[in-house]
């Protein structure tokens, strides 16, 4: 079960989909106030935000306890819990069983105490996150809504942002788990542009939605958003007023990964998360540096931008050329789906043997992969510090090694 976080160059995002998007513009507005930084967020550059996926408890067998045993919990400042659904213009539960019903015995529980079947008792990931926060009082958890699969629901939400915001607040602040969450994250892929489906809500729809969320959640809760990193001319950043919406968010998570991948089955091979451009890059504007420069040029403060890292790689097969730019015959084999695999798998299956654009790549047999390593993450951290960015986020926790090799490089 997989819901990719962000795919900028997917063939699904073509003009044919755009033509099929018939979405009314948003009509509701709000009068929010900008939230001041909370004391725990003053050291903005040191934010470390990791995504935890609800479906990871199934095939991946990755649970909240693993965040603790890997040492990751001690290094995180925030966890983004992915994903809540967006349907019928409202926020909704993504997976009720994984979220709040799955039973954890003592061995599988964060604190070594089994869940109960008492009437009204909270179980599942939510209860485990509650226990994790007790072990780490400074850790905050933000509920993320949307994602690649469920972003189509934002079109309806944008028609009445105030009603949408109210539904989200009521769900996040449900008395059964209100103490678990410290705010909301919106992962709309992509406002006024194409992702899995296409959206035609208008350039200002995202701003109205974020304004309504800030008005409803107030200054004490976090309001964040994962956004496109497509800095190409006329690309997805240009399609939306991200600068206008920035005053309503605590920070943005530009998804500076998935720039290239085996949805272009014949290649050319290219690193999916380049920090900087390099000779022969398939498309200009598809780098972390391009995204940061474009977003800051619009007036978004660097401290409101987190640098994104993927804890996975993307790869092709049928490749004969070691350097980037080679031809391929299709996606390389992956553990859960074709063309993608976790870092913890790739470091042994296809060790990195080259770097380009500030990230790593590997050629083994006829397979070609690109992914970040502790060394390339260190380079990205130096870049983050030079640019004065607000911190780092990554997709997602289960891709790391059992002892947290990648998050240690962030730390």
Buried (B, 14 or more C-beta within 10 A) or exposed (E): EBBBBBBBBBEBBEEEBBEEBEBEBBEBBBEBEEBEBBEBBEEBBEBBBBBBBBBBBBEBEBBBBBBBEBBBBBBBBBBBBBBBBBEEBBBBBBBEBBBBBBBBEEEBBBBEEBBEEEEEEBBBBBBBBBBBBEEBEEBBBBBBBBBBBBBBBBBBBBBBBBBBBBBBBEBBBBEEBEBBBBBBBBBBBBBBBBBBBBBBBBBBBBBBBBBBBBBBBEBEBBBBBBBBBBBBEEBBBBBBBBBBBBBBBBBBBBBBBBBBBBBBBEBBBBBBBBBBBBEEBBBEBBBBBBBBBBBBEBEBBBBBBBBBBBBBBBBBBBBEBBEBBBEBEBBBEBBEEBBBBBBBBBBEBBEBEBBBBBBBBBBBEEBBBBBBBBEBBEBBBEBBEEBEBBBBBBBBBBBBBEEBBBBBBBB
